[in-house]
Amino acid sequence: MILMSPPCQPFTRIGLQGDMTDPRTNSFLYILDILPRLQKLPKYILLENVKGFEVSSTRGLLIQTIEACGFQHQEFLLSPSSLGIPNSRLRYFLIAKLQSEPLPFQAPDQILMEFPKIATIQTQSYAVVAENTLRVKRPEPSTCFDSSSTQYSRKDSILFKLETAEEIDRKHQQDNDLSVQMLKDFLEDEDTSQYFLPPKLLLRYALLLDIVKPTSRRSMCFTKGYGSYIEGTGSVLQTAEDVQIENVFKSLNDLPPEEKIAKLSTLKLRYFTPREIANLQGFPPEFVDQVCFLKTQVVLETHDPPASALQYWITGCTSRLS
């Protein structure tokens, strides 16, 4: 068996997308070059990478090579939410087996978006055509809505930032997907006072925060910038569950700074703790306790702000899942 997780930088959507021209792809291209010349081919190949790999030229060469070698294969785009974990970390996976017969869950020319259901593999609702995985969407104003409500109106919603209508609908569906656990099942009973967002940060970045509640069934992918940067680095938790977020953000921009801070503070927003992030990313307790939290404790004891500790921990630990 060959297990591969090539460098993701040449394919990530926020990078330069150098693909085959990026030198960091060379080691993977070398494997593809020697694979057909091996005296004994591996029985299985399993590959993982970021979303974006599925539309790369490197992926095209991979498929061409393994098919020429006689492998049957299936591609996936999966997230922890596929396992019932309320976190979005979409990743590309490929499984290939050296055999003449198709895999029992194989869907030719499709990238499955869920774990396969063999009895209903002909259903197209959870697959995308491999050649058409990127679609251009016209940006529409994003909204913030109470995830506990089953209905929401864009006319009455609170504007945050530009998002596609598809993204808005996806968040709403996630919060109502009973197959995914609530965030409260992954929270720790510990002192979290040091993780509350400071007033200056609330005042400056409130409109960029991805806010979730303990009863939410979703959270953003946590990156190494979590705690130092705001947009796109991870969700923050609203611990005052009885406060309606719509009431807080209504006419917020018309208020003076002091009143803005007072209103935003009623949400009691905080970062997720390192242990909670580990829970959402599937780290076993003993791994994090023994390897990562020692580093975090060292940072905290040097009186660095909690944000620095969070960034230090995520940089050192969660990169193992990239």
Residue pairs with C-beta under 8 A, 6 or more apart in sequence:
1 42
1 43
1 44
1 45
1 46
2 31
2 42
2 44
2 45
2 46
3 46
3 47
4 28
4 31
4 45
4 46
4 47
4 48
5 47
5 48
5 49
5 322
6 25
6 27
6 28
6 47
6 49
6 58
7 22
7 24
7 25
7 27
7 28
8 49
8 50
8 53
8 322
9 15
9 18
9 22
9 24
10 16
10 17
10 18
10 19
10 20
10 22
10 24
10 25
10 56
10 58
11 17
11 19
11 49
11 50
11 52
11 53
11 56
11 58
12 50
12 52
13 50
13 51
13 52
16 22
17 52
17 56
18 25
19 25
19 56
19 57
19 58
20 29
20 56
20 57
20 58
20 61
25 58
28 58
29 58
29 61
32 61
32 62
32 65
35 41
35 65
35 66
35 69
36 65
36 68
36 69
41 69
41 70
41 98
42 98
43 97
43 98
44 95
44 96
44 97
44 98
45 66
45 71
45 73
45 94
45 95
45 96
46 93
46 94
46 95
46 96
47 62
47 92
47 93
47 94
48 91
48 92
48 93
49 91
49 92
50 91
50 92
50 322
51 77
51 90
51 91
51 92
52 92
53 59
53 92
54 75
54 77
54 92
54 111
54 130
54 133
55 133
55 134
59 92
62 94
63 73
66 73
66 96
67 73
69 98
70 98
70 99
70 100
71 96
71 97
71 98
72 96
72 97
72 99
72 100
72 101
72 102
72 103
72 106
73 94
73 95
73 96
73 97
73 103
73 106
74 94
74 95
74 96
74 103
74 105
74 106
74 107
74 112
74 116
75 92
75 93
75 94
75 110
75 111
75 112
75 130
76 92
76 93
76 94
76 95
76 111
76 112
76 113
76 115
77 90
77 91
77 92
77 93
77 111
77 112
77 113
77 128
77 133
78 90
78 91
78 93
78 113
78 114
78 115
79 87
79 88
79 89
79 90
79 91
80 86
80 87
80 88
80 89
80 280
80 281
80 282
81 87
81 88
81 174
81 177
81 180
81 217
81 218
82 114
82 115
84 179
84 180
84 181
85 180
85 181
85 186
85 280
85 282
86 174
86 180
86 181
86 182
86 183
86 186
86 216
86 217
86 218
86 219
86 280
87 218
87 219
87 220
87 221
87 222
87 280
87 281
88 174
88 218
88 219
88 220
88 221
89 221
89 281
89 321
90 221
92 111
95 103
97 103
102 108
104 118
105 112
105 116
105 117
105 118
105 121
106 121
107 116
107 121
107 127
109 129
109 130
109 131
110 124
110 127
110 128
110 129
110 130
111 127
111 128
111 129
111 130
111 133
112 126
112 127
113 126
113 127
113 128
114 126
117 123
137 164
137 165
137 166
138 164
139 162
139 163
139 164
140 162
140 163
140 164
140 165
140 168
141 154
141 159
141 162
141 163
142 159
142 160
142 161
142 162
142 163
142 167
142 168
143 152
143 154
143 157
143 158
143 159
143 160
143 168
144 157
144 158
144 159
144 160
144 211
144 245
144 246
144 249
145 152
145 157
145 158
145 172
145 246
146 152
146 244
146 245
146 246
147 171
147 172
147 175
147 176
147 212
147 213
147 215
147 216
148 175
148 213
148 215
150 176
152 172
154 168
157 246
158 245
158 246
158 249
158 250
160 207
160 208
161 207
161 208
171 218
174 180
174 217
174 218
175 216
175 217
175 218
176 217
177 217
180 217
180 218
181 217
182 214
182 215
182 216
182 217
183 212
183 213
183 214
183 215
183 216
183 217
183 219
183 237
183 280
184 214
184 215
186 276
186 279
186 280
187 214
187 237
187 276
187 279
188 273
188 275
188 276
188 279
190 273
190 275
192 239
192 270
192 273
194 300
194 306
195 270
195 271
195 272
195 273
195 306
195 310
196 268
196 269
196 270
197 236
197 269
197 270
197 271
199 261
199 265
201 230
202 260
202 261
202 264
202 265
202 269
203 257
203 260
203 261
203 264
205 230
205 231
206 249
206 252
206 260
206 264
208 230
208 231
209 230
209 236
209 269
210 219
210 220
210 234
210 235
210 236
211 235
211 236
211 237
211 238
211 245
211 267
211 269
212 218
212 219
212 235
212 236
212 237
212 238
213 237
213 238
213 241
214 237
214 239
214 241
215 241
218 235
219 234
219 235
219 272
219 280
220 232
220 233
220 234
220 235
221 234
222 233
222 234
222 272
222 277
222 280
222 281
222 314
222 318
223 232
223 233
223 234
223 314
224 311
224 314
224 315
224 318
224 319
225 233
225 311
226 233
226 234
226 271
226 277
226 310
226 311
226 314
227 233
227 271
227 306
227 307
227 308
227 309
227 310
227 311
227 314
228 307
228 308
228 310
228 311
234 271
234 272
234 277
235 272
236 269
236 270
236 271
236 272
237 269
237 270
237 271
237 272
238 245
238 267
238 268
238 269
239 267
239 268
239 269
239 270
240 266
240 267
240 268
243 266
243 267
243 268
245 267
248 263
248 264
248 266
248 267
252 260
252 263
252 264
255 263
271 306
271 307
271 310
272 280
274 288
274 292
274 293
274 296
274 309
274 310
274 313
274 314
274 317
275 288
275 293
277 313
277 314
277 318
278 285
278 288
278 292
278 317
278 318
281 318
281 321
282 321
283 292
283 317
288 317
291 317
292 313
292 316
292 317
293 313
295 312
295 313
295 316
295 317
296 309
296 312
296 313
299 308
299 309
299 312
299 313
300 306
300 309
304 312
